[in-house]
Amino acid sequence: MPRAGRRRFRFGLGLLLSGLVVHNAIQLQRQRRAQARDYRQIESLFSLFGVLQVRHPLPRLRGWAVSPDFAVLMVSLILERKPGCIVELGSGASTLLAAYALQQVGSGRLISLEHDEAYAAASAEEVRLHGLEGFAGVRHAPLRRLELEGQSWLWYDRALLDDVAEVDLVVVDGPPGNLQRLSRYPALPVLLDRLSPDAVIVMDDYRRRDEREIVSRWLEAFRDFRAREVATEKGAIVLRRPAPTPRRSP
Ligand SMILES: C[S@@+](CC[C@H](N)C(=O)[O-])C[C@H]1O[C@@H](n2cnc3c(N)ncnc32)[C@H](O)[C@@H]1O
């Protein structure tokens, strides 16, 4: 092989090997990040099963369902605040975990609105299998058109909440984002009048652009609420009105 050809060959080989090294380093970094994410979810599962007396296999978590780290956040809020009434938007594994937390507290009731009839029936059956009927009820709430702030939205049939007067915790995990833009926006404006003064709103999927915009709009429209972001797998946000600070005597 002529000298120039050998040089080109060595240069090409060097380029290929450097490419492989960079590719492997990126792959390794991705794997480590995935392992760290998975480890955090496993840790959260241990934490949940350490606290709650789960009596029947749970539906799968992650994916469409809440991830274990969001469940830890939700369960911690319930154990700490002992809500008398929880409204959940979007039923599933979260319904069961929240109901187990209420059972642990020994009081309170969760009402889960579910727009999908088959899914509502499946969630209600899960509640029965886990023996949690005393703490949670799943209500099939078909989506209805709703006018809010000059915009039309599809949201759960509000008549299903006619018997609900004071809500202490709202878990926002529906309706699904593929229905409309900012799908979960109506949650706060619709439920506002029924919230107890120190009610907490917790929403999953805060890493998504829609959920971030929903929270910006909420904070702009309802100025007495403050938000705290929690770095869970899918992102979470906790909203509440800060307790009034006691006046100092002159
Ligand atoms: C984000 S999911 C709610 C998940 C629920 N909070 C849980 O932890 O399991 C929102 C809605 O999507 C629907 N859904 C749940 N799982 C689904 C699936 N695998 N495929 C399509 N829709 C699903 C249900 O109607 C549910 O109310």
The ligand as an SDF file (V2000), in Angstrom:
LIG
                    3D

 27 29  0  0  0  0  0  0  0  0999 V2000
  -52.8730    9.2110   34.0440 C   0  0  0  0  0  0  0  0  0  0  0  0
  -54.2090    8.0850   33.9970 S   0  0  0  0  0  0  0  0  0  0  0  0
  -54.6350    7.9630   35.6970 C   0  0  0  0  0  0  0  0  0  0  0  0
  -53.8240    6.9480   36.3830 C   0  0  0  0  0  0  0  0  0  0  0  0
  -54.1770    6.6900   37.8280 C   0  0  0  0  0  0  0  0  0  0  0  0
  -54.0990    7.8740   38.6410 N   0  0  0  0  0  0  0  0  0  0  0  0
  -53.2320    5.6180   38.3380 C   0  0  0  0  0  0  0  0  0  0  0  0
  -52.3920    5.8850   39.1850 O   0  0  0  0  0  0  0  0  0  0  0  0
  -53.3440    4.4920   37.8520 O   0  0  0  0  0  0  0  0  0  0  0  0
  -55.5220    9.0980   33.3800 C   0  0  0  0  0  0  0  0  0  0  0  0
  -56.6350    8.3200   32.7230 C   0  0  0  0  0  0  0  0  0  0  0  0
  -56.1270    7.5520   31.6630 O   0  0  0  0  0  0  0  0  0  0  0  0
  -56.9240    6.4010   31.4740 C   0  0  0  0  0  0  0  0  0  0  0  0
  -56.0060    5.2600   31.4400 N   0  0  0  0  0  0  0  0  0  0  0  0
  -55.4390    4.6460   32.4750 C   0  0  0  0  0  0  0  0  0  0  0  0
  -54.6150    3.6580   32.0460 N   0  0  0  0  0  0  0  0  0  0  0  0
  -54.6760    3.6820   30.7010 C   0  0  0  0  0  0  0  0  0  0  0  0
  -54.0590    2.9290   29.6840 C   0  0  0  0  0  0  0  0  0  0  0  0
  -53.2180    1.9400   29.9660 N   0  0  0  0  0  0  0  0  0  0  0  0
  -54.3580    3.2320   28.3970 N   0  0  0  0  0  0  0  0  0  0  0  0
  -55.2000    4.2190   28.0950 C   0  0  0  0  0  0  0  0  0  0  0  0
  -55.8410    4.9820   29.0340 N   0  0  0  0  0  0  0  0  0  0  0  0
  -55.5600    4.7120   30.3150 C   0  0  0  0  0  0  0  0  0  0  0  0
  -57.9360    6.3500   32.6110 C   0  0  0  0  0  0  0  0  0  0  0  0
  -59.1790    6.8010   32.1070 O   0  0  0  0  0  0  0  0  0  0  0  0
  -57.3530    7.3350   33.5980 C   0  0  0  0  0  0  0  0  0  0  0  0
  -58.3260    8.0030   34.3320 O   0  0  0  0  0  0  0  0  0  0  0  0
  1  2  1  0
  2  3  1  0
  2 10  1  0
  3  4  1  0
  4  5  1  0
  5  6  1  0
  5  7  1  0
  7  8  2  0
  7  9  1  0
 10 11  1  0
 11 12  1  0
 11 26  1  0
 12 13  1  0
 13 14  1  0
 13 24  1  0
 14 15  1  0
 14 23  1  0
 15 16  2  0
 16 17  1  0
 17 18  1  0
 17 23  2  0
 18 19  1  0
 18 20  2  0
 20 21  1  0
 21 22  2  0
 22 23  1  0
 24 25  1  0
 24 26  1  0
 26 27  1  0
M  CHG  2   2   1   9  -1
M  END
$$$$
